[in-house]
Amino acid sequence: MKALIKTALFSVLALGVVVLAAPGSVQAKPAQMTVEKNTDRYGSDYRRIEMTKPQANVCRKTCQSDTRCKAYTFVKPGVHHPTKAICYLKHSVPPKTTNNCCESGMKK
């Protein structure tokens, strides 16, 4: 009887290790993003981020990792703020307009 309990306990512990390991090994792939140079997608903002370093790729990756984000617009410094770039995350995909102030993109 003790051997049966030991075997059952070992099996439960082994299964627990497998279950704990499984979520890390089955991660969803990051969403693919478009990159639209010289494009503004005005509106549908749910988050505005002031960026001290003007890096459009950081704005894009922030959107990519946020499940609520459907699109982004990165606005160069001097347009909406005198010294900082602005990253706008969007809950939907607004129409695009050509404008050299910005880079936009959306999830594919």
Sequence and secondary structure as in RCSB ss.txt:
>XXXX:A:sequence
MKALIKTALFSVLALGVVVLAAPGSVQAKPAQMTVEKNTDRYGSDYRRIEMTKPQANVCRKTCQSDTRCKAYTFV
KPGVHHPTKAICYLKHSVPPKTTNNCCESGMKK
>XXXX:A:secstr
 HHHHHHHHHHHHHHHHHHHHHHHHS      B  EEEEEE S EEEEEEESS  HHHHHHHHHH TT SEEEEE
 TTTSSSS EEEEEESS   EEEEEEEEEEEB 
